[in-house]
């Protein structure tokens, strides 16, 4: 594990936590679009994490 990967990972976890906090407030407004957005964000997150792992 390089330092860069760890930095990126902590950054993403922070982003992810902030996103989850926002999601809870948005959830009340519209569940359907939010669910779709959530899935796309998770895939994006996984894809970036995988590209970090390959290095």
C-alpha positions in Angstrom: 0.0 0.0 0.0 1.5 3.3 -1.1 0.8 6.5 0.7 -1.0 7.9 -2.3 -3.5 5.1 -2.3 -4.2 5.6 1.4 -4.6 9.3 0.9 -7.0 8.7 -2.0 -8.9 6.2 0.0 -9.4 8.4 3.1 -10.4 11.2 0.7 -13.0 9.0 -0.9 -14.3 7.7 2.4 -14.8 11.3 3.5 -16.6 12.2 0.3 -18.7 9.0 0.7 -19.7 9.9 4.2 -20.6 13.5 3.2 -22.5 12.0 0.3 -24.4 9.7 2.7 -25.2 12.6 5.0 -26.6 14.6 2.0 -28.5 11.6 0.8 -30.4 11.3 4.0 -31.7 14.9 3.6 -32.4 14.4 -0.1 -34.1 11.1 0.4 -37.2 12.7 1.8 -37.5 14.9 -1.4 -37.3 12.2 -4.0 -36.6 8.5 -3.5 -36.5 7.3 -7.1 -33.9 9.7 -8.7 -31.8 9.4 -5.5 -31.7 5.7 -5.7 -30.5 5.8 -9.3 -27.9 8.4 -8.3 -26.7 6.3 -5.4 -26.1 3.3 -7.6 -24.2 5.3 -10.1 -22.1 6.8 -7.4 -21.3 3.5 -5.9 -20.2 2.1 -9.3 -18.1 5.2 -9.8 -16.5 4.8 -6.4 -15.7 1.1 -7.1 -14.2 1.8 -10.5 -11.9 4.5 -9.1 -10.9 2.3 -6.2 -10.1 -0.6 -8.6 -8.0 1.7 -10.7 -6.1 2.7 -7.6 -5.5 -0.9 -6.7 -4.0 -1.8 -10.1 -1.3 0.8 -9.5 
